[in-house]
Amino acid sequence: MSIARPWGAPGENPSVTPAPLPFFVYGTLRPGEANHALFLSGRTLTEEPARLTGAVLYDGPGYPYAVEAPGGLVHGDLVTVRPEYYPDVLGGLDLLEEYRADDPDSPYLRVTRDVVRGRGSDVVRAWVYLAGPRVTARLRRTGTLVPEGDWLTRRGPLRQTGTGRASS
């Protein structure tokens, strides 16, 4: 098993033993959303607004996908997980996103990207779940962009339904 380099090349699909970086979340894992309560609530040190440049947001439908796109912007939150919960949270998020390190055709890929904190210019390296290649190709052909790259302004907070898949 190898250790993922947090400074990996764009599009790199990291190994299963990643560096303990914060997560950039942009959909149902954001504070106040259904999956935040299930996977992150009570397990984080910090949660703060952040922006991912060079990507756009598509409606899944029902949950979002971030897709790399020059000039794009996605609004979300930078979440730092408590060290004692990190392995469990990482495993849970990988399962939620159906991410498999050995499968480049996963619906989501966990990659490292630079994220900008709040309204400032402070840049932080973080894990981000981006749409995988097949999903990206489909969304670029027939997908619906989320206005302004902000899932929350699209529809407001989601409520827990107990069924259905939701994402980052």
MIGU-55756 format. One record per residue (C-alpha): residue number from 1; y negated, z negated, x. Coordinates in steps of 0.02 Angstrom, whole numbers, padded with zeros to 5 digits, always signed. Example, Ala and Ser with C-alpha at 12.3 -4.5 7.8 and 13.67 -1.06 7.14 Angstrom:
% MIGU-55756
@n->1&v->+00225&w->-00390&u->+00615 $
@n->2&v->+00053&w->-00357&u->+00684 $
END
This chain:
% MIGU-55756
@n->1&v->+00000&w->+00000&u->+00000 $
@n->2&v->-00171&w->+00045&u->+00070 $
@n->3&v->-00341&w->-00031&u->+00045 $
@n->4&v->-00466&w->+00081&u->-00045 $
@n->5&v->-00628&w->+00115&u->+00047 $
@n->6&v->-00775&w->+00073&u->-00067 $
@n->7&v->-00872&w->+00212&u->+00019 $
@n->8&v->-00738&w->+00342&u->-00023 $
@n->9&v->-00775&w->+00526&u->-00047 $
@n->10&v->-00840&w->+00586&u->-00216 $
@n->11&v->-00697&w->+00612&u->-00336 $
@n->12&v->-00579&w->+00508&u->-00229 $
@n->13&v->-00443&w->+00427&u->-00332 $
@n->14&v->-00430&w->+00253&u->-00248 $
@n->15&v->-00269&w->+00166&u->-00206 $
@n->16&v->-00195&w->+00028&u->-00311 $
@n->17&v->-00264&w->-00108&u->-00195 $
@n->18&v->-00451&w->-00085&u->-00216 $
@n->19&v->-00599&w->-00170&u->-00138 $
@n->20&v->-00670&w->-00308&u->-00250 $
@n->21&v->-00825&w->-00216&u->-00311 $
@n->22&v->-00924&w->-00243&u->-00471 $
@n->23&v->-00890&w->-00127&u->-00618 $
@n->24&v->-01015&w->-00011&u->-00701 $
@n->25&v->-00971&w->-00010&u->-00887 $
@n->26&v->-01053&w->+00107&u->-01011 $
@n->27&v->-00962&w->+00094&u->-01178 $
@n->28&v->-00852&w->-00030&u->-01267 $
@n->29&v->-00842&w->-00143&u->-01114 $
@n->30&v->-01029&w->-00178&u->-01121 $
@n->31&v->-01086&w->-00353&u->-01174 $
@n->32&v->-01077&w->-00370&u->-01363 $
@n->33&v->-00946&w->-00234&u->-01381 $
@n->34&v->-00766&w->-00259&u->-01438 $
@n->35&v->-00679&w->-00232&u->-01272 $
@n->36&v->-00802&w->-00341&u->-01178 $
@n->37&v->-00741&w->-00488&u->-01283 $
@n->38&v->-00559&w->-00443&u->-01246 $
@n->39&v->-00568&w->-00404&u->-01060 $
@n->40&v->-00726&w->-00478&u->-00983 $
@n->41&v->-00798&w->-00621&u->-01084 $
@n->42&v->-00791&w->-00783&u->-00985 $
@n->43&v->-00726&w->-00693&u->-00830 $
@n->44&v->-00890&w->-00631&u->-00754 $
@n->45&v->-01017&w->-00701&u->-00632 $
@n->46&v->-01156&w->-00580&u->-00681 $
@n->47&v->-01191&w->-00443&u->-00808 $
@n->48&v->-01351&w->-00343&u->-00789 $
@n->49&v->-01421&w->-00178&u->-00852 $
@n->50&v->-01390&w->-00032&u->-00734 $
@n->51&v->-01395&w->+00158&u->-00723 $
@n->52&v->-01275&w->+00287&u->-00655 $
@n->53&v->-01360&w->+00445&u->-00596 $
@n->54&v->-01272&w->+00611&u->-00579 $
@n->55&v->-01169&w->+00591&u->-00738 $
@n->56&v->-01184&w->+00620&u->-00925 $
@n->57&v->-01100&w->+00533&u->-01071 $
@n->58&v->-00989&w->+00617&u->-01202 $
@n->59&v->-00925&w->+00550&u->-01367 $
@n->60&v->-00735&w->+00530&u->-01351 $
@n->61&v->-00744&w->+00522&u->-01509 $
@n->62&v->-00743&w->+00337&u->-01544 $
@n->63&v->-00770&w->+00289&u->-01363 $
@n->64&v->-00867&w->+00370&u->-01221 $
@n->65&v->-00823&w->+00468&u->-01067 $
@n->66&v->-00940&w->+00482&u->-00917 $
@n->67&v->-00932&w->+00653&u->-00834 $
@n->68&v->-01014&w->+00697&u->-00669 $
@n->69&v->-01164&w->+00813&u->-00692 $
@n->70&v->-01310&w->+00840&u->-00574 $
@n->71&v->-01472&w->+00771&u->-00646 $
@n->72&v->-01380&w->+00668&u->-00778 $
@n->73&v->-01406&w->+00484&u->-00818 $
@n->74&v->-01292&w->+00356&u->-00899 $
@n->75&v->-01354&w->+00184&u->-00954 $
@n->76&v->-01236&w->+00038&u->-00944 $
@n->77&v->-01209&w->-00132&u->-00864 $
@n->78&v->-01159&w->-00189&u->-00691 $
@n->79&v->-01026&w->-00324&u->-00711 $
@n->80&v->-00971&w->-00437&u->-00569 $
@n->81&v->-00803&w->-00518&u->-00604 $
@n->82&v->-00763&w->-00695&u->-00546 $
@n->83&v->-00647&w->-00686&u->-00394 $
@n->84&v->-00509&w->-00788&u->-00477 $
@n->85&v->-00501&w->-00663&u->-00622 $
@n->86&v->-00525&w->-00503&u->-00523 $
@n->87&v->-00342&w->-00446&u->-00506 $
@n->88&v->-00306&w->-00477&u->-00691 $
@n->89&v->-00468&w->-00396&u->-00750 $
@n->90&v->-00441&w->-00244&u->-00638 $
@n->91&v->-00262&w->-00224&u->-00702 $
@n->92&v->-00319&w->-00244&u->-00883 $
@n->93&v->-00459&w->-00116&u->-00865 $
@n->94&v->-00342&w->+00008&u->-00780 $
@n->95&v->-00222&w->-00009&u->-00927 $
@n->96&v->-00361&w->+00008&u->-01055 $
@n->97&v->-00425&w->+00166&u->-00971 $
@n->98&v->-00248&w->+00233&u->-00945 $
@n->99&v->-00290&w->+00250&u->-00761 $
@n->100&v->-00146&w->+00274&u->-00639 $
@n->101&v->-00189&w->+00284&u->-00454 $
@n->102&v->-00046&w->+00405&u->-00421 $
@n->103&v->-00093&w->+00525&u->-00562 $
@n->104&v->-00249&w->+00633&u->-00539 $
@n->105&v->-00225&w->+00692&u->-00720 $
@n->106&v->-00257&w->+00519&u->-00792 $
@n->107&v->-00383&w->+00524&u->-00938 $
@n->108&v->-00499&w->+00417&u->-00831 $
@n->109&v->-00512&w->+00403&u->-00643 $
@n->110&v->-00574&w->+00243&u->-00561 $
@n->111&v->-00697&w->+00296&u->-00427 $
@n->112&v->-00835&w->+00215&u->-00326 $
@n->113&v->-01014&w->+00268&u->-00359 $
@n->114&v->-01189&w->+00207&u->-00320 $
@n->115&v->-01268&w->+00120&u->-00470 $
@n->116&v->-01451&w->+00073&u->-00489 $
@n->117&v->-01488&w->-00104&u->-00551 $
@n->118&v->-01602&w->-00125&u->-00702 $
@n->119&v->-01767&w->-00031&u->-00697 $
@n->120&v->-01785&w->-00051&u->-00510 $
@n->121&v->-01718&w->+00048&u->-00363 $
@n->122&v->-01589&w->-00075&u->-00293 $
@n->123&v->-01426&w->+00023&u->-00269 $
@n->124&v->-01254&w->-00058&u->-00278 $
@n->125&v->-01083&w->+00020&u->-00248 $
@n->126&v->-00971&w->-00007&u->-00401 $
@n->127&v->-00809&w->+00048&u->-00483 $
@n->128&v->-00837&w->+00171&u->-00624 $
@n->129&v->-00709&w->+00249&u->-00740 $
@n->130&v->-00753&w->+00434&u->-00752 $
@n->131&v->-00666&w->+00563&u->-00859 $
@n->132&v->-00517&w->+00642&u->-00771 $
@n->133&v->-00512&w->+00829&u->-00733 $
@n->134&v->-00425&w->+00888&u->-00892 $
@n->135&v->-00534&w->+00780&u->-01005 $
@n->136&v->-00690&w->+00836&u->-00911 $
@n->137&v->-00647&w->+01020&u->-00935 $
@n->138&v->-00618&w->+00994&u->-01122 $
@n->139&v->-00779&w->+00894&u->-01145 $
@n->140&v->-00883&w->+01023&u->-01052 $
@n->141&v->-00814&w->+01159&u->-01167 $
@n->142&v->-00819&w->+01072&u->-01335 $
@n->143&v->-00884&w->+00894&u->-01315 $
@n->144&v->-01033&w->+00809&u->-01395 $
@n->145&v->-01159&w->+00734&u->-01275 $
@n->146&v->-01220&w->+00558&u->-01313 $
@n->147&v->-01410&w->+00566&u->-01329 $
@n->148&v->-01504&w->+00486&u->-01185 $
@n->149&v->-01339&w->+00437&u->-01102 $
@n->150&v->-01334&w->+00268&u->-01191 $
@n->151&v->-01183&w->+00226&u->-01298 $
@n->152&v->-01270&w->+00079&u->-01380 $
@n->153&v->-01418&w->+00179&u->-01445 $
@n->154&v->-01296&w->+00308&u->-01513 $
@n->155&v->-01217&w->+00191&u->-01639 $
@n->156&v->-01256&w->+00010&u->-01604 $
@n->157&v->-01126&w->-00120&u->-01554 $
@n->158&v->-00947&w->-00090&u->-01607 $
@n->159&v->-00853&w->-00219&u->-01705 $
@n->160&v->-00674&w->-00265&u->-01667 $
@n->161&v->-00554&w->-00173&u->-01782 $
@n->162&v->-00389&w->-00222&u->-01703 $
@n->163&v->-00334&w->-00040&u->-01691 $
@n->164&v->-00384&w->+00116&u->-01600 $
@n->165&v->-00425&w->+00149&u->-01420 $
@n->166&v->-00592&w->+00110&u->-01344 $
@n->167&v->-00660&w->+00125&u->-01169 $
@n->168&v->-00785&w->+00085&u->-01033 $
END
